[in-house]
């Protein structure tokens, strides 16, 4: 996936703009709906702008909430997402 595609996805899904940093890793994720497996590529994103609801097309179907890393580790239960957060935490040491 190219940086342009990743940036567009961040804007669409999270309503944020930013600079893409290094990759954290790749995991296999299984869709809850279809049961199909796909690769999940995770990158650090340095957020530079948070879009208002009027600028964010998916604000009516998504919620954005900023939390600290420890809280995220408590509430994120999908294995591949939790592993990405753990990898990020370990990279801070």
N, C-alpha and C positions, 0 to 999 in steps of 0.2 A: 504494500500500500504506500503510495507516495505522500509526501508531506501535505500537498494540497488536499488530497482526499481525507487525510487525518484531520486537518484543520476544518474542513467542511463538516465532518462528522461531529467534531467538538461543538461547533456552532449549532448544528441541527439538534443534537441530542442533549447538550448541556447548556446551551445558550451562553457560551463563553468564547472568547478569542484569546489566543496566546501563542507562545513559542514552544514548539515541540523540541524536547530534549532527547536524551539517550533512551534506548529501549530498556525496559525492565525485564522483559522475557516473553516467551510464547508458551501458551497453555492450550490444552484441548478443552473446549467447552461444549456441552450438550444442550441443545435447545429444549426448553421445557415444553414447548408446543409441538414440535415435530419429532423430537428425539434424535435428530441428526447432530452429528459431531462436526465441529469446525474449529479452526485455529483462532485463538484469541491472542493478538499481538498487543502488548501493553507498553505505552511510552509515558514518560513524565511530560507534563504540560505545565509550563509556567504561565498562569493566567494573567493576562494584561488588561482584560476588559470583561465585565459582566453585562450582557445585553439586558435591556429592559424587556418586560413582557411584550410590549408592542413591537420590539425588534426581533423577538425570538418566536419563530413560527410554531414551535411545539409547546409553547408555554401552557396551552389549554389541555394538553394530554400528559405533561411531565411536570415533576416538581424538582426544584433545585434546592439543596440544603448544604451548607458548609459545615463540616464537622472536623474535629481533630482526629489524628490517626488512631489513637487508642480507642476512641468511640467507634470509628469505622471498623476496626478489627472485632469489636464486640457484636456489631449488628450485621455485618456482611457474612452470610452463611454459604453462599455458592463457593465451592472449593477453589475454583480457578481464580475468582476475584479475591478471595481471602489470601490465597498464595501470592498474588500480585502485591497486595498490601504488605504482607510479611517480607517479601523481597525488597520492597521500598524501605521498610523500617530497618532491615539489616544493612542496606546501603548507606544509611545515615551514620552508622557507627564508625 
